[in-house]
Amino acid sequence: MSHFSSPHENLLAGIDARTARAGVIGLGYVGLPLAMTIARSGFPVTGFDIDPSKMVAIEAGRSYIEAVSDTVLREHARSGRFQATADFSRLAECDVIIICVPTPLTKHRDPDLSFIVKTCAHIAETLRPGQLVVLESTTYPGTTDEVVKPILEKAGLVSGQDFFLGFSPEREDPGNRDFETSSIPKVVAGDGPAAAELMVRFYSAAVKTVVPVSSNATAEAVKLTENIFRAVNIALVNELKVVYDAMGVDIWEVIDAAKTKPFGYMPFYPGPGLGGHCIPIDPFYLTWKSREFELPTRFIELAGEINSAMPRHVVGKLAEALDRHSGKALSRSRVLVIGLAYKKNVPDTRESPSLKLIELIEERGGTTAYHDPHIAQIPPTREYMMLKGRSSVSLDEETIKGFDAVLIATDHDAVDYAALARWAPLIIDTRNAFARRQLHSDSIFKA
């Protein structure tokens, strides 16, 4: 890049010429699709990750993320626009550095920013004038300015003058084929006007619609608001499900009729609990931060309580159905759980309620197996290490008839529901999967 009068102008010129190198830290569900989108728009991209298995897959041209095809990955690698490394000293080569690392919760539902803090310490080691550092990991309002900025400024460089700092919330939706990274509007913000301008210019080169907001804290709050909206509304229908069930009313029929109203209503659907990397976790980032201001977040905490109670509610309905329909105790029953992923048609088990359901059934003395067309083996998870390595069973007549009950936890399209309806002695359906397919039987119970 040619040298202009300031680091800001120099970087703007590199972005406009597509010579600025982007570095994406964390090549998971957010980072890898983002890296491909940036590479497609003409920028050279270096991906960083500490997971050796990801490096091996990328080297072999094999994508491990459904939203990125092997063909696209190989094309960008072959052209030289994309390369991946575990060597963080190479961050010095990057002009734009984007952080896409996990932000989980601790057991006490406090934010765990350790991945962000470690990543920023790596960036600080090679930080130089003219770099734009962007946080995309979901977090509470104030993280970019209060946590990230001080770590980066320790080296003596000043944000907004020497280097530039921004926040842009990720909006990935695994399994949703209607949208891809480039077509989802991107909210952006920066620490000061120079950073804000760089954020708009850089993301506008890769994404169709950019939505600038006034501060990093505002952009952080946008992401939390989107997920809190979903968490609260899902909790509402989960609570209504329990109430209407006691009245003999089918919540699914109610929702289907209510959504015919062309204004003032939006359908949300109940389930066996919340999963994924956003909705079960992100709202509690705001709950934690609000304590600093001595302000309660009653809606968020109530929604969390309702959604967290759903797996126990479902197992209670399973035990009741076994007793009434089959005259069996759950403690002496074999249960087949259909769907390990947290949502349909994806191989993603993050925060999946299916894992909790298996744990609860086995705590009560039942035995379980699972079938998931997208997940051959249960991967290691922090909370359910004892389930690691279990394999998906096949769905054939002999297998299905060998269980006392089938529990539909995730309604993958690739499951043979007709076979289940034909052979399973008892079915507990948490997703309305059978009614939607016009499959009816006295042995199917909704939960």
Wavefront OBJ file of the C-alpha trace (Angstrom):
o trace
v 0.000 0.000 0.000
v 1.253 3.500 -0.781
v 1.751 5.830 2.196
v -0.618 8.738 2.737
v -0.510 11.373 5.449
v -2.152 9.246 8.155
v -2.731 5.601 9.136
v -6.469 6.217 8.585
v -6.122 7.424 4.985
v -3.550 4.732 4.252
v -5.954 1.997 5.381
v -8.904 3.548 3.517
v -6.862 3.441 0.321
v -5.968 -0.222 0.925
v -9.619 -1.119 1.509
v -10.746 0.685 -1.649
v -8.022 -1.010 -3.704
v -8.769 -4.421 -2.101
v -5.080 -4.726 -1.200
v -5.718 -4.587 2.552
v -5.263 -8.058 4.066
v -8.027 -9.267 6.381
v -7.301 -11.596 9.286
v -10.191 -13.599 10.740
v -9.558 -15.096 14.183
v -11.760 -18.118 14.945
v -12.764 -20.209 11.919
v -16.045 -21.607 13.235
v -19.690 -21.067 12.302
v -19.163 -17.287 12.105
v -15.524 -16.924 11.105
v -15.239 -19.326 8.165
v -18.308 -18.045 6.232
v -17.149 -14.471 6.925
v -13.631 -15.251 5.665
v -15.102 -16.705 2.445
v -17.346 -13.664 1.950
v -14.416 -11.258 2.384
v -12.227 -13.341 0.035
v -15.021 -13.384 -2.568
v -15.111 -9.594 -2.528
v -11.449 -9.490 -3.555
v -9.490 -9.108 -0.330
v -6.629 -11.431 0.612
v -7.657 -13.239 3.835
v -5.675 -15.089 6.491
v -7.687 -17.257 8.871
v -6.396 -17.962 12.388
v -7.462 -20.812 14.673
v -5.925 -22.822 17.508
v -7.782 -26.036 16.559
v -5.350 -28.277 14.590
v -8.236 -30.336 13.110
v -9.561 -27.211 11.366
v -6.125 -26.564 9.843
v -5.965 -30.173 8.583
v -9.461 -29.904 7.020
v -8.712 -26.564 5.325
v -5.376 -27.884 4.036
v -7.293 -30.828 2.487
v -9.897 -28.459 0.988
v -12.595 -29.957 3.183
v -15.142 -27.628 4.776
v -16.488 -28.500 8.234
v -19.162 -25.774 8.141
v -22.386 -26.422 6.199
v -22.641 -22.797 4.997
v -19.283 -23.148 3.173
v -18.945 -25.721 0.399
v -15.716 -27.616 -0.296
v -15.733 -26.042 -3.770
v -15.806 -22.474 -2.436
v -13.118 -23.233 0.160
v -10.828 -24.810 -2.459
v -11.444 -22.023 -4.957
v -10.339 -19.287 -2.535
v -7.401 -21.355 -1.275
v -6.244 -22.161 -4.819
v -6.476 -18.536 -5.936
v -4.342 -17.514 -2.944
v -7.066 -15.266 -1.577
v -7.510 -17.466 1.517
v -4.961 -19.195 3.714
v -5.192 -20.490 7.277
v -2.636 -20.657 10.064
v -2.193 -21.250 13.795
v 0.744 -18.795 13.865
v -0.606 -15.646 15.543
v 2.593 -13.683 14.866
v 1.258 -13.386 11.313
v -1.398 -10.964 12.584
v 1.260 -8.334 11.866
v 0.618 -8.920 8.121
v -3.092 -8.117 8.464
v -4.569 -4.646 7.983
v -8.066 -5.578 9.211
v -8.298 -8.073 12.103
v -11.718 -9.566 12.903
v -12.312 -11.446 16.160
v -14.900 -14.291 15.911
v -14.216 -16.290 19.087
v -16.722 -17.916 21.480
v -18.274 -15.953 24.342
v -19.891 -18.619 26.571
v -21.317 -18.255 30.067
v -19.794 -19.565 33.283
v -21.821 -22.005 35.409
v -23.133 -18.983 37.309
v -24.346 -17.356 34.074
v -21.636 -14.702 34.108
v -19.945 -13.737 30.825
v -16.790 -15.706 30.041
v -14.654 -13.266 28.056
v -11.481 -15.354 28.360
v -11.344 -16.115 24.616
v -11.665 -12.414 23.757
v -9.046 -11.394 26.341
v -6.511 -14.014 25.147
v -7.116 -13.097 21.507
v -6.633 -9.378 22.198
v -3.375 -10.139 24.041
v -2.155 -11.942 20.883
v -3.179 -8.983 18.703
v -1.463 -6.504 21.061
v 1.870 -8.314 20.601
v 2.033 -7.326 16.903
v -0.307 -4.302 16.813
v 0.966 -1.563 14.512
v -0.310 1.790 13.228
v -2.928 1.554 10.472
v -4.686 -1.639 11.629
v -8.454 -1.932 12.100
v -9.465 -4.385 14.852
v -13.092 -5.559 14.829
v -14.926 -7.596 17.450
v -17.812 -9.726 16.115
v -18.290 -12.010 19.143
v -21.584 -11.384 20.932
v -21.147 -9.612 24.251
v -22.532 -6.973 26.612
v -22.592 -3.234 25.769
v -19.231 -1.746 26.675
v -16.974 -4.765 26.008
v -15.213 -3.325 22.941
v -14.426 0.007 24.603
v -13.943 -1.196 28.195
v -12.213 -4.590 27.732
v -10.734 -4.795 24.223
v -9.454 -1.211 23.884
v -7.332 -1.101 27.093
v -5.611 -4.409 26.190
v -4.739 -3.129 22.721
v -3.617 0.298 23.966
v -1.160 -1.231 26.474
v 1.469 -1.285 23.729
v 1.342 2.525 23.576
v -0.731 2.977 20.417
v -3.915 5.079 20.649
v -7.322 3.942 19.348
v -8.780 6.318 16.771
v -5.391 7.798 15.995
v -2.809 5.025 15.465
v -5.052 1.960 15.166
v -8.833 1.695 14.831
v -11.410 -0.297 16.737
v -14.945 -1.351 15.828
v -17.767 -3.758 16.605
v -20.074 -5.554 14.174
v -22.395 -8.267 15.524
v -22.479 -11.580 13.691
v -25.869 -12.631 12.344
v -25.303 -16.177 11.155
v -28.291 -18.563 11.093
v -27.004 -22.133 10.550
v -29.200 -24.159 8.211
v -31.073 -21.136 6.814
v -30.627 -21.349 3.040
v -32.521 -18.100 2.389
v -29.623 -15.990 3.621
v -25.846 -15.988 3.412
v -23.292 -13.735 5.087
v -23.177 -11.265 2.186
v -26.973 -10.813 2.005
v -27.659 -10.287 5.730
v -27.589 -6.551 6.621
v -24.514 -5.763 8.743
v -24.658 -3.422 11.731
v -21.321 -1.603 12.215
v -19.849 0.919 14.641
v -16.436 2.328 15.501
v -14.525 3.993 18.315
v -14.607 7.523 16.924
v -15.359 8.890 13.431
v -12.236 7.523 11.721
v -12.922 3.961 12.905
v -16.622 4.310 12.010
v -15.707 5.366 8.454
v -13.307 2.435 8.064
v -15.967 0.012 9.329
v -18.533 1.237 6.790
v -16.002 1.213 3.932
v -14.634 -2.262 4.708
v -17.930 -4.075 5.303
v -19.623 -2.311 2.363
v -17.039 -3.994 0.130
v -18.155 -7.460 1.285
v -21.815 -7.165 2.345
v -24.782 -5.764 0.388
v -26.282 -3.622 3.181
v -24.369 -1.896 5.968
v -26.213 -0.267 8.876
v -24.012 2.206 10.802
v -24.906 3.009 14.420
v -23.480 5.701 16.688
v -21.261 3.670 19.044
v -19.758 0.254 19.698
v -22.005 -0.113 22.770
v -25.082 0.510 20.586
v -23.960 -2.152 18.094
v -23.345 -4.591 20.971
v -26.849 -3.817 22.312
v -28.408 -4.436 18.863
v -27.226 -8.046 18.859
v -28.416 -8.678 22.416
v -31.798 -7.111 21.629
v -32.316 -9.412 18.632
v -31.646 -12.506 20.744
v -33.547 -11.309 23.812
v -36.569 -10.739 21.537
v -36.447 -14.383 20.461
v -35.729 -15.754 23.940
v -38.644 -13.887 25.536
v -41.133 -14.796 22.801
v -40.109 -18.458 22.790
v -40.527 -18.493 26.586
v -43.995 -17.006 26.164
v -45.174 -19.782 23.822
v -43.474 -22.407 26.002
v -45.476 -21.141 28.974
v -48.679 -21.000 26.903
v -48.025 -24.576 25.765
v -48.097 -25.794 29.376
v -51.205 -23.742 30.240
v -53.158 -24.667 27.100
v -52.199 -28.334 27.465
v -53.810 -28.345 30.933
v -56.957 -26.940 29.281
v -56.923 -29.543 26.509
v -55.988 -26.957 23.841
v -53.271 -27.648 21.223
v -50.760 -24.749 21.185
v -49.668 -25.639 17.636
v -53.202 -25.278 16.284
v -53.540 -21.965 18.149
v -50.313 -20.593 16.630
v -51.245 -21.733 13.106
v -54.561 -19.892 13.373
v -53.092 -16.801 15.069
v -50.433 -16.331 12.373
v -53.129 -15.797 9.739
v -53.547 -12.303 11.245
v -51.712 -10.033 8.773
v -50.642 -7.452 11.372
v -49.638 -7.246 15.025
v -48.594 -10.891 15.381
v -45.474 -12.922 14.652
v -45.323 -16.703 15.162
v -42.846 -18.249 17.594
v -42.857 -21.954 18.332
v -42.455 -23.966 21.552
v -39.899 -26.714 21.971
v -38.069 -28.950 24.454
v -35.724 -26.139 25.505
v -33.423 -23.594 23.908
v -30.239 -24.402 22.020
v -27.638 -22.775 19.823
v -24.809 -20.386 20.496
v -26.988 -17.249 20.856
v -30.464 -17.417 22.361
v -29.759 -19.478 25.522
v -26.635 -17.425 26.321
v -26.644 -13.861 25.008
v -29.557 -12.434 27.043
v -27.632 -13.150 30.245
v -24.801 -10.892 29.085
v -27.212 -7.979 29.513
v -28.522 -9.351 32.816
v -24.937 -9.430 34.125
v -24.077 -5.938 32.889
v -27.318 -4.424 34.210
v -26.289 -5.351 37.768
v -23.625 -2.654 37.515
v -26.464 -0.120 37.188
v -28.583 -1.790 39.907
v -31.334 -2.426 37.379
v -33.221 -5.742 37.224
v -33.868 -7.544 33.923
v -37.024 -9.327 34.988
v -38.271 -10.320 31.527
v -34.934 -11.850 30.562
v -34.540 -13.805 33.785
v -38.126 -15.044 33.722
v -37.722 -16.137 30.087
v -34.537 -17.974 31.074
v -36.322 -19.761 33.901
v -39.227 -20.846 31.663
v -36.999 -22.028 28.812
v -34.595 -23.810 31.184
v -37.542 -25.668 32.750
v -38.703 -27.114 29.402
v -36.485 -30.239 29.331
v -37.817 -31.288 32.777
v -41.388 -30.596 31.602
v -40.836 -32.806 28.536
v -39.341 -35.659 30.586
v -42.303 -35.371 32.972
v -44.709 -35.729 30.011
v -42.669 -38.705 28.756
v -42.892 -40.428 32.162
v -46.643 -39.725 32.356
v -47.267 -41.084 28.836
v -45.240 -44.249 29.541
v -47.233 -44.843 32.705
v -50.693 -44.186 31.209
v -50.222 -45.614 27.725
v -47.836 -48.507 28.354
v -48.074 -49.111 32.113
v -44.303 -48.741 32.393
v -42.073 -46.694 34.656
v -39.491 -44.428 33.028
v -36.846 -46.073 35.223
v -37.432 -49.375 33.387
v -37.866 -47.930 29.888
v -35.679 -47.583 26.802
v -36.082 -44.210 25.071
v -34.930 -43.279 21.574
v -34.216 -39.555 21.240
v -34.651 -38.262 17.689
v -32.393 -35.325 16.898
v -29.285 -34.331 18.797
v -28.760 -30.949 17.093
v -30.266 -27.817 18.636
v -32.261 -27.045 15.466
v -33.411 -28.968 12.432
v -31.222 -29.809 9.455
v -27.902 -28.723 11.007
v -25.095 -30.760 12.636
v -24.739 -28.291 15.536
v -25.071 -29.486 19.153
v -24.168 -26.236 20.949
v -26.378 -25.855 24.039
v -28.723 -28.489 22.571
v -31.637 -29.412 24.854
v -31.353 -32.989 23.528
v -28.234 -33.503 25.658
v -30.096 -32.294 28.743
v -33.053 -34.575 27.901
v -30.747 -37.611 27.696
v -29.153 -36.666 31.017
v -32.529 -36.220 32.750
v -33.932 -39.525 31.417
v -30.845 -41.421 32.580
v -30.890 -39.652 35.967
v -34.365 -41.125 36.432
v -33.119 -44.621 35.608
v -34.156 -44.838 31.957
v -31.781 -45.884 29.184
v -31.394 -43.866 25.991
v -30.049 -43.979 22.480
v -30.287 -41.333 19.781
v -30.744 -41.035 16.039
v -29.573 -37.960 14.127
v -28.952 -38.041 10.359
v -26.506 -35.120 10.711
v -24.494 -36.227 13.779
v -22.869 -39.679 13.687
v -21.287 -39.359 17.149
v -21.849 -37.160 20.209
v -18.944 -34.679 20.227
v -17.149 -33.629 23.418
v -19.019 -30.882 25.284
v -18.063 -29.076 28.473
v -21.243 -30.052 30.364
v -21.936 -33.549 28.986
v -18.541 -35.240 28.666
v -20.070 -38.518 29.872
v -22.103 -38.679 26.626
v -19.082 -38.176 24.342
v -18.564 -40.809 21.660
v -22.047 -42.361 21.650
v -23.142 -43.200 18.116
v -26.377 -42.551 16.254
v -28.479 -45.710 15.828
v -30.162 -46.648 12.553
v -33.915 -46.245 12.058
v -35.184 -49.652 10.997
v -38.172 -51.685 12.157
v -36.229 -53.874 14.577
v -34.458 -50.896 16.188
v -37.592 -48.756 16.553
v -39.650 -51.615 18.021
v -36.858 -52.241 20.544
v -37.626 -48.978 22.379
v -40.483 -48.306 24.758
v -40.782 -44.691 23.597
v -39.484 -42.333 20.920
v -38.904 -38.701 21.887
v -38.818 -36.161 19.046
v -36.396 -33.484 20.243
v -35.304 -32.081 16.847
v -37.472 -32.345 13.748
v -34.877 -32.973 11.033
v -36.447 -33.313 7.575
v -34.313 -36.396 6.803
v -35.998 -38.508 9.513
v -38.505 -41.181 8.377
v -41.508 -40.101 10.486
v -43.871 -42.505 8.717
v -41.699 -45.441 9.848
v -41.673 -44.104 13.400
v -45.467 -43.712 13.393
v -45.815 -47.271 12.088
v -43.437 -49.074 14.467
v -42.888 -47.023 17.628
v -45.073 -48.180 20.558
v -45.153 -44.616 21.973
v -44.082 -41.222 20.585
v -43.588 -37.944 22.457
v -43.476 -35.115 19.911
v -42.064 -31.772 21.110
v -41.982 -30.242 17.607
v -45.391 -31.069 16.117
v -43.487 -33.079 13.500
v -46.194 -35.722 12.974
v -49.253 -33.451 12.769
v -47.414 -31.271 10.222
v -46.971 -34.363 8.071
v -50.587 -35.477 8.555
v -49.410 -38.514 10.546
v -51.861 -39.336 13.327
v -51.981 -42.158 15.871
v -53.286 -42.796 19.390
v -49.693 -43.522 20.434
v -48.455 -39.957 19.564
v -48.467 -37.443 22.435
v -47.403 -33.784 22.199
v -45.153 -32.286 24.870
l 1 2 3 4 5 6 7 8 9 10 11 12 13 14 15 16 17 18 19 20 21 22 23 24 25 26 27 28 29 30 31 32 33 34 35 36 37 38 39 40 41 42 43 44 45 46 47 48 49 50 51 52 53 54 55 56 57 58 59 60 61 62 63 64 65 66 67 68 69 70 71 72 73 74 75 76 77 78 79 80 81 82 83 84 85 86 87 88 89 90 91 92 93 94 95 96 97 98 99 100 101 102 103 104 105 106 107 108 109 110 111 112 113 114 115 116 117 118 119 120 121 122 123 124 125 126 127 128 129 130 131 132 133 134 135 136 137 138 139 140 141 142 143 144 145 146 147 148 149 150 151 152 153 154 155 156 157 158 159 160 161 162 163 164 165 166 167 168 169 170 171 172 173 174 175 176 177 178 179 180 181 182 183 184 185 186 187 188 189 190 191 192 193 194 195 196 197 198 199 200 201 202 203 204 205 206 207 208 209 210 211 212 213 214 215 216 217 218 219 220 221 222 223 224 225 226 227 228 229 230 231 232 233 234 235 236 237 238 239 240 241 242 243 244 245 246 247 248 249 250 251 252 253 254 255 256 257 258 259 260 261 262 263 264 265 266 267 268 269 270 271 272 273 274 275 276 277 278 279 280 281 282 283 284 285 286 287 288 289 290 291 292 293 294 295 296 297 298 299 300 301 302 303 304 305 306 307 308 309 310 311 312 313 314 315 316 317 318 319 320 321 322 323 324 325 326 327 328 329 330 331 332 333 334 335 336 337 338 339 340 341 342 343 344 345 346 347 348 349 350 351 352 353 354 355 356 357 358 359 360 361 362 363 364 365 366 367 368 369 370 371 372 373 374 375 376 377 378 379 380 381 382 383 384 385 386 387 388 389 390 391 392 393 394 395 396 397 398 399 400 401 402 403 404 405 406 407 408 409 410 411 412 413 414 415 416 417 418 419 420 421 422 423 424 425 426 427 428 429 430 431 432 433 434 435 436 437 438 439 440 441 442 443 444 445 446 447
